[in-house]
Amino acid sequence: MNRIVIVGASIAGLSAAQTLRREGFEGHLTLVGAEPHLPYDRPPLSKQVLAGTWEPERIQPFDTGHYADLGVHLRLGRAATAVDLPGKAVVLDDERLGYDGLIIATGVCPRRPPWPHVHVLRTVDDAVRLSTALRHLPRLAVIGAGFLGAEVAATARTLGCDVTLIDPAPQPMARQLGPRLGARVARLHREHGVIVHTTTNVLRVTPNGVETHDGRFVQADLVVAAIGCTPATAWLAGSGLPLGDGIECDDRGRAAPAVYAAGDVASWHNPAFGTRMRLEHRLNAAEQAAAVARNLLGADRPYAPIPYFWSDQFTTKIQAYGILPADAEITLEHGSLTGDRFVVAYRRHGHTVGLLGWNSPRELRTLRAAWRPITPATRSMT
């Protein structure tokens, strides 16, 4: 194996490149990215970069010298348009990159609503544009109260903006945390002055605001849509790679001979839970990319992580391990749900499948260390 191409100049792409070199790969290594920027961390986009407390360059872990030292050939601002599996080549607009091994880490694309002049937040350029607009302290409407929408609302409110959060679910973040913890998120936002409208959809966006299906008109100078993402696989249509909710891989991250996927775009069978997963979490992107890089070089080991993610909203840190089914039984393990510090367990059929901490990192770590989720019974129940 002399030529490896990584498509996706993300944290996953960076992790794959570093792992390949660390594991002894000495051949030609190319990193392709559609954005003109060096790989950067995305979690700060909805917080520090949006708030204007960090310059965009701060979210880049390394400068160009690091990639030169690694011997990585950068193709930035160059979108991959196709993969030729029989010919073992990645097609760019005006170039074909032959490969002996390929890692795809193209992430996701934000869903865009049908109305003009609505912001989305996925890239550093999106964050800079939105941050500039927020400096004028506009009335802001956020459509979508998942992780991203809730974080944008919290950041904007901290800056002093009037913020309304709109979502069709009964509670913010109910899809991610379930209804009981979603209600706690709603309370957090209302305590900080965010207006929360749930169980309603947006009918239309006008130059003056947002009209909802239940007859409300939310006055807004600025509208942000955080209505989810789709895996960035359109460029792979007709390639022969298995595509569903992402690139469908086996438990090694392999989608085809010598072709692997990692990060937000990868759907793989997680043997720890006995089910297929696709995770849009920063830690998973880095760890999965490292795992598939080793597998590409011959390690041939299953990737079986316990999912971990976090969200910072106002002064609250939410951290979670495992899976958090909406229909799970919630048991209190530490603190009080009405307080500012607690840990809960998500249980299904008598088995703990997830843990969530609210401003309780130490207690969560203690419970996590004692938790043994990888059992045949847990697999069969999830």
N, C-alpha and C positions, 0 to 999 in steps of 0.2 A: 504494500500500500504506500504509494508515493505522493498522491494528491488527495487532499481532503478539502471540501468546500463546506462552509457554514453559511446558511442563508438566514439572516436575521441578526443585525448588529445590536442586540439587546443584552441584558444581563445574562440571559441564557446563552447567547452566542459567545459572550466574553468568557463565561465559565467553561464552555466547551473548549474554546481555544486554549485557555490556561491549562485545563486538565490534559489535553492532548500533548502539550509540550512537557508537562510535568510527568506524564506516563512514558515519555521517551520517544514520541513521534518526531522525527527529524525531517520529514518531507515538506512539500509545498503546501502551505496552509493559507486559504483565502477566506476572508470574512466579508460578506455582502450585506449592505444595509440600505433600505429605501430612503431613510432619512439622511441628511448631510452631516449629522452629528456623530461623535464618538459614542460608544455604548454608555448609557446612563441609567440611574435608578429612577423608577417611576413613582414609588410611594410618596416622595416629597412634592410631586407636582400638585397634588390637591391640598397640600398643607404649606410647607415653607416657601416653595416657589410661588404658589398662588398668593400667599400673604405678602410676598415681596421681601421676606427676611433672609432668603438665600438668593444669591446670583445663580443663574442657570448652570454656570460652569462647575458649581460646587457639587452637583449631582453626578458628575463624571468621575468614576473611581480612578481613572488613569488618563494621562495625556498621550499624545501620539508617540512619544518616546518609548512608552511601555510596549506598544504594539510592534515597534521597530525591534526592540530587544527580544520580543517573542518570535520575531520572524514571521509576523502575520501580514499578509498583503491585503490592504483595505480597499474595498470597493464601496465607498459611501455615496449616498445620493443616487444609487443605482438599483432600481427595482428589478428583481428576478421576475421574468414573465412566464417561464415554463420550465419543466424538467423533462429531459429526454432520457427515460429509463433505459431503453435498449442501447442508446448511444452513450450512456453514462455522462451526461452533460447538463449543466444548469444554463439556461438561456437568459441573457440580459438583453436590453434593447439593441445593443450593437456588438455583442460579444457572446461567445460560448465558452464556458468554463468546464473543462473536462475534470472528472473526479474518479477516484477509486473508492472513496467513501463520502457520504453526504449526511449532514445534520441540518434539519430544518427547524428553525426557531423563530418563525415569523409572527408569533403572538396573535393578537386579535385586532379587529377593527370596530370602532364604536358604531352602534346603530344611530342613524341620523333621522330625525323626524322630517316630515314633508314640508315644514314651514321654513321660510328664509330667515336669516338673521338670528338663528339660534346657535349658541355656542355648544361645542362638545369639548371634552377634556381627555385627551389620550397622549399627546406628544408634548414635548417641552415648548414648542412653538405655540400650541394651544394654550398652555399655562401662562406664557408670557403675555399673550394677547388678552386673556381674561384678567390677569393680574392688573394690567394697565387700565382696563375698563373699571375694575373694582375700586381703583384709587379715587374715583369721583363719587364713591359711596352711593351707588344707585340703589333703587328698589330692585331686588333680585328675585326671580322665580326659578326654582330648581325643579325640573320634571324628572322624577325618579328618586326614590328614597332608599336605594341600596347603599352599599359601602361608599361608592364614589359620590353619589348625590348627597348623602349625609355629611361626608367630609367637606365637600364644597360648601354646603350650607353652613357648617360650623365655622369654617375659615372666614367666609364672608361676613357672618354675624360678628365674629371676633373683631373684624376690621371696622365694624360700625354700620354695615349695610342693613337695610330692612329686608328680611329674607322670608320667603314663603316656600315651603317644601310640599310637593304634590306627588301622590302615588296612588295607584289603584288598589294596592293591598290594604288590609285593615290597619296595619302598623308599619312604620319605617323598618326596613331591614328584616321584615318578617320572613322573607324567603331564605335569608341567610341564617337567622338566629331563632326562628320560630315566633309565635305570637306573644308569649309572655316576655321574652327579652326584647322583642320589638316594641312592646308597650313601654319598657324601661327606656329605650332609646327615644321614643316620642316624648316622654316626660323630661329627659335630659335636654332636648332641644327646646321644648316649651319653657323650661326654667331659664333658658338663656335668651328668650325673646323671639325664637323662630316660630312663625305661624305654620302649623302642620295641618294639611288637608289630606285625608286618606279616603280610601274607598271611592275614588273618583278618577276619571280619565280626563285628559285634555282634549277639548273639542277643536280649538284653533288657537293660534298665536297671532296677535295683532301688533301693530307698532306701539300700542299702549299697554299691552299686557296679555294675560292668558285667560281664556274662557274655558270653563270645565263643564263636564256633562251634567253635573248637578245644579247648574245655573249660577255658579259663582263667576265673578270676574275679578281676577287678581291683577291689580295694577303693577306693572313692572317696566323698568327701563332696560333691563337686561334679562335674558332667559338662557338657562343652561339645561341641556338635555343629558341626563345620565340614565339612559334607558337600556343599558346592557350592551354587550359586545357579541360579535360573531367571529369564529376562528378565521384567520387570514389565509384561506385556502383557495380563493377564486382563481389564483394564478396556476393552480395545480389541476384544474378541470381538464379531463382528457389525458392526464399523465399516466393513468393506470394505478396510481396510489389509492389505497382505500380511504375514502373520505366519508365522514358522517358528521358527528359533532366534533369536528377537528380531524386530524390525521389519525386513523385508527392503527394502533400499534399493539404488539404483544407485550408481555410483562417485562421484556428487556428494552422496550422503547423502539423496537424494530418495525418498520412499516413495509419494507421490501428488502431484498438482499443488498447489503451495504448502504441502506438508507434508514436513518433514524430520525425521530422527532422529539423535541423537548420543549417544556414551558407551556404557555397558555394554549398553544396550537395543538398540543399532543393529547390524544385520548388513548389511554392505555389501561390494561387490566392490572389492577393493584391486588396482588395476592394477599396483602395484609387484611383486606376487607372483602375479598372474593367478589369484586365488582369492577366495572369499568369506570374510570374517573377522568375528568379534565379539570385541572385546577388553575385558577387565575391568581396565584399567590407568588409573591416575590421569592420567598425562600424555596418553594418548589421549583421555580424556574432555574435557579442556580444549582440546586442539588440534582435535579433530573438531568440537566445538561451535562454535569460531571459524570453521572452514571452512564448515560448513553455514549459519551466520549470513550469511557473505559470499555464499554461493550463493543463499540466499533473496532477497538484495538484488540478484542478477543477475550475480554473478561467474562462475558456471558453469564451475568448475574441478574436476577430479577430485581426490579426497582419496586420496593414495598414500603413507602414512607407512611408515617402517621401525619396527615395534613396539619399544618400550622399556619395561622394567619393572625393579623392584628389590625386594629383601626384606632386612630387617634382623633377624638372629637372633643373640642373645647379642652378641658384639662383631664379628660377621661381616656384611659387606655383600655381597650377591649382586646383580649387575647383568647385564642381558641385552639384546641388540639382535637384532632379526630374529625368526625362528621357530626352535624347538628341537625338531625331530621326534624321537620316541622311537627311531626306527630309523636315525637319522643316524650317520655316522662321527664320532667325537670325536678331534680332533687337538689336542695340547698346543702352545700358542703362547707361553706364558711361565710360568715357575715349575715347580712340581711338584704333581700331584694329591694327594700325601701331605702337602704343606706347607700353610701358612696363606695363601699368596698364589699365584694362578695365573690364567691366561686360557686358555680352550679355544675352538676353532671347531667348529661343527656343519656337517658337509659331506654333501651328497647328490649322487651321480653326478658327483663331482669339483667341485662348486660349493659355496662357502660360503653357507649360508642363515641362519646365526646365530652370535653371539659371546656368551660368558658370562665375566664376571670375578668372581673370588672375592677380595675385599679388594684389588683391583687397579684402581682407577678410572683412574689415569693411563695405565697400559699398555692398558687397554681403549679409552680415548679415542683413543690413537695408532693402534691396529689398526682402530678404527671409521672413522677419517678416511681410511685407505688402502683401505677395503673398498668395492667397487662391486657391490652385490647386484642392482641393477636392470638385468638383461639379459634378452633373449629366452630364452636358455638357462636362466637361473634360473627364469624364469616357468614354462617348460614342465616343469621338474623338480619344482615345488612344488605 
